[in-house]
């Protein structure tokens, strides 16, 4: 089953943790295609 999840990382300014991974946007055409399929099933 396709699903989405995210991680919430509690932070403090002085915690020393680095967010050293890059951000790569998804293919918006594919995102919209999946969104439309989900919405069609919900209606």
DASUL-V856959 format. One line per field, one symbol per residue. phi: phi as a letter, one per 20 degrees, with the letter a starting at -180 (. if undefined). psi: psi as a letter, one per 20 degrees, with the letter a starting at -180 (. if undefined). burial: + if it has 9 or more other ideal C-beta (glycine too) atoms within 8 Angstrom, else -. A space follows every 10 residues. Layout:
phi = ???
psi = ???
burial = ???
//
This chain:
phi = .fbcbcdddg ccgdfmfded dedcffffff gfffgfffff ffe
psi = pprqrrppop qqhjiiqpnk qrpoqrohgg ghggghgghh hh.
burial = ---------- ---------- ---------- +--+------ ---
//
